[in-house]
Amino acid sequence: MEFFQRFAIPHPSPAIYASMVAIALVSIGIVVGLTYFKKWGYLWREWLTTVDHKKIGIMYLLSAILMLFRGGADAIMMRAQLATPEAKLLDAQHYNEIFTTHGVVMIIFMAMPFIFAFMNLIVPLQIGARDVAFPRLNALSFWLFFFGAMLFNISFVVGGSPDAGWTSYFPLAGNDFSTSVGTNYYMIAIQISGIGSLMTGINMITTILKMRAPGMKLMQMPMFTWSAFIANVIIVFAFPVLTVALIMGTTDRLFGTNFFTTGNGGMDMLWANFFWVWGHPEVYILILPAFGLYSEIISTFSSRNLYGYKSMVASMVIISLLSFLVWTHHFFTMGQGALTNSIFSITTMAISVPTGVKIFNWLFTMWKGKIRFTVPMLYSIGFIPLFVIGGVTGVMLAMSAADYQYHNTMFLVAHFHNAIIPGVVFAMLAGLTYYWPKFFGFMLNEKIGKSTFWLLSIGFVLAFFPMYITGLDGQARRMYTYSEATGFGPLNMVSFFGAGLMALGFVTIVWNIYYSFKNSPRDIGSDPWDARSLEWATHTPVPVYNFARMPQVNSSEAFWDSKKKGHQLFKGEYQEIHMPNNSGVPFVMSAIFFVAGFSFVFALWVPAVIALIGIFICMGLRSFELDHGYHIHVEEIEETEKKLGGAK
Amino acid sequence: MKIDHSQPLEYSTDQNQLNILGFWIFLGAEIMLFATLFTAYFTLAGRTGSGPTPADMFEITPVLIETFVLLTSSFTIGLGIHAMRLGRKNAMLAFFGITLLLGLGFLGVEIYEFMHYYHIGATYQTSAFTSALMTTLGTHGAHVTLGLFWGTFIIIQVIKRGLTPQNANKAFIFSLYWHFLDVVWIFIFSFVYLKGMM
């Protein structure tokens, strides 16, 4: 019996028992459903073993939306607990776990897969490639992310969630103060999905550097591809730092090493530094692709080419360099001294300059344009003023002397949500609406989409702007309650109301997908938005080989030129196309990673070692495997092209 | 698959070129990984708690043996790649075999060194310094161990399937990896051992 006690939840509550039942029922439902409709083979052949960047992108998208609701449930619980003074909905421990998982899920398991979804879906199409450079590795990246996310998500029903904040500062995250296995989950689940992220980084950089369509120079790449490229360079340089920090955190907790301990020479601040050397660039890994999406959308719906292309690229390069030079601003109050703090204040404020350049470029793109107020464009227009407010409060926080007042208050919470929600979340939803027809063959309903936008925008303002005020008044973040005498009650109630509106907004997205699936027309053609870049030049739905003939490019808007200036994109005869084979190994190997991770979390050494051997066997098999792929013949291409409505 | 005969065998297909570029980018990530480990080591090297200091622990003899063995292996794998470009399969296999044997020798001495540390009371848990030292050395040693398996697999494949573009590509990438481990070792030798013994 003692053996099984470690899997119990340290602080059980009815909500958690209800979740256990719900998880069990959903799992059984999925298994029964798949068996009843005889879909196991379909699932395995078409999805679990796929190496097609489009299908992998769709799986990233679904996972991200799922995790959005998981993290959103945490958010609602937090706002409900804080809505009134001295509420009893959650106890302190439960609240700690919820704000921790909310942060981790939203950053690592929602925002990251969302940007990876768009990178996978869009980048190969925008540069006119048939797939990414390493399709098999791409599948492995996805499954590692997926199983990392699953490992993290079972924590709250098996053994307990991490409770030391998403930053997981030591010594709080050490064994002395975080006694449950929760922080083990944090260290290992993020490690597993982090390996996947690093591999995506390598894959995308190689793809963008080597697989562009004939004629496409670097400075002719669409802006989203540029942003993806720079974000992936940041990934390759930032994620290894996290890898090392997580290894050290894991060995501190499991093997009693002394990296971040308070005795035997350990240095707890080393964790904070390593974490943010990764963590701040991570912010730009998320926001740069979002900027890229906004650039595409604003240019399309203003019917103008992007203003200041070169300055857009230059500003992203500068942001990526500066992103590695600002990490200390996350802990100005933790004793570096005035000189260090001043230097990091200046580098932090410097980032607002290239960001400001981008804002003006978007405004000038819209200037004198014929603006169409579609849903993606509404998000983009809403983004600009809201994000500027987030940026301005960021400059306030960057002043290290003033930061002593803001640090660890709700003001900070308001600031970074103000940057992330209009910056990243709005971009993801704009991108979702914009690219939906390309991959699913029908448009999302504009009317419902607009109500989603307004619910989210108004909800966002109501939820987060009051926190600026309560934060300046001294309401601390990560406190599970406050007394009535503080007077924080009414504004927190407003926040709760705003959070409710946002939740409603997210529900309308699901409703929109369902409604549009039922009612939207399917004859939308391949270019429903009258767009400008290559991803719209091929058929909808996109054939497995993307382009029957390689597009010929001679400008940054080759597709627009082909529509307006008679530039001929597709020339020559069809040729046989070489495609990579599907493989089950990435899925199996990642599943073994899951087993290894779970065993490490609970220090079950025998299964851990067996699983690690399994991982190495998978790698060995891959080394010996001969995989020549297969060929699509010319007749087959002609047939597919005809079926999709005309040769391209 | 199109083979471009104007290129060396390891670069002769599109996929081969992608693989090599991808691996260079991976090595960029590896540089960051070891840079972080070195940062941790430099930060924690003076924080020995009640445990031994670097000067108490390091001995020059095994470290010099490790250094010479590993540097030599980097030279022999270079010869192996040269032989491969000349199309001399047996010479290539011989040089790869010597490289792996030298790698094995390096690993043996490193294991001896770790046992020595254990006997003088410096374990993984003793202090922040020993934790950082053994993680840095251990990560490098784990890379060498993985390389031994990887290199063996490549030798088997070359024997079984000959000098195909795929095998040449794998062998070339493996040589990049092996040289990289040597570069890391030079940093370990200079800034961990020599600095620690001063």
Boltz contact constraints between the chains, C-beta under 6 A:
constraints:
  - contact:
      token1: [A, 133]
      token2: [B, 18]
      max_distance: 6.0
  - contact:
      token1: [A, 198]
      token2: [B, 29]
      max_distance: 6.0
  - contact:
      token1: [A, 202]
      token2: [B, 22]
      max_distance: 6.0
  - contact:
      token1: [A, 202]
      token2: [B, 25]
      max_distance: 6.0
  - contact:
      token1: [A, 202]
      token2: [B, 26]
      max_distance: 6.0
  - contact:
      token1: [A, 205]
      token2: [B, 25]
      max_distance: 6.0
  - contact:
      token1: [A, 206]
      token2: [B, 18]
      max_distance: 6.0
  - contact:
      token1: [A, 206]
      token2: [B, 21]
      max_distance: 6.0
  - contact:
      token1: [A, 206]
      token2: [B, 22]
      max_distance: 6.0
  - contact:
      token1: [A, 210]
      token2: [B, 18]
      max_distance: 6.0
  - contact:
      token1: [A, 236]
      token2: [B, 28]
      max_distance: 6.0
  - contact:
      token1: [A, 236]
      token2: [B, 29]
      max_distance: 6.0
  - contact:
      token1: [A, 237]
      token2: [B, 32]
      max_distance: 6.0
  - contact:
      token1: [A, 240]
      token2: [B, 29]
      max_distance: 6.0
  - contact:
      token1: [A, 240]
      token2: [B, 32]
      max_distance: 6.0
  - contact:
      token1: [A, 240]
      token2: [B, 33]
      max_distance: 6.0
  - contact:
      token1: [A, 241]
      token2: [B, 36]
      max_distance: 6.0
  - contact:
      token1: [A, 244]
      token2: [B, 36]
      max_distance: 6.0
  - contact:
      token1: [A, 244]
      token2: [B, 37]
      max_distance: 6.0
  - contact:
      token1: [A, 256]
      token2: [B, 125]
      max_distance: 6.0
  - contact:
      token1: [A, 257]
      token2: [B, 124]
      max_distance: 6.0
  - contact:
      token1: [A, 257]
      token2: [B, 125]
      max_distance: 6.0
  - contact:
      token1: [A, 257]
      token2: [B, 131]
      max_distance: 6.0
  - contact:
      token1: [A, 258]
      token2: [B, 127]
      max_distance: 6.0
  - contact:
      token1: [A, 258]
      token2: [B, 128]
      max_distance: 6.0
  - contact:
      token1: [A, 258]
      token2: [B, 131]
      max_distance: 6.0
  - contact:
      token1: [A, 259]
      token2: [B, 131]
      max_distance: 6.0
  - contact:
      token1: [A, 264]
      token2: [B, 49]
      max_distance: 6.0
  - contact:
      token1: [A, 264]
      token2: [B, 127]
      max_distance: 6.0
  - contact:
      token1: [A, 265]
      token2: [B, 47]
      max_distance: 6.0
  - contact:
      token1: [A, 265]
      token2: [B, 48]
      max_distance: 6.0
  - contact:
      token1: [A, 265]
      token2: [B, 49]
      max_distance: 6.0
  - contact:
      token1: [A, 265]
      token2: [B, 127]
      max_distance: 6.0
  - contact:
      token1: [A, 265]
      token2: [B, 128]
      max_distance: 6.0
  - contact:
      token1: [A, 266]
      token2: [B, 128]
      max_distance: 6.0
  - contact:
      token1: [A, 270]
      token2: [B, 43]
      max_distance: 6.0
  - contact:
      token1: [A, 623]
      token2: [B, 153]
      max_distance: 6.0
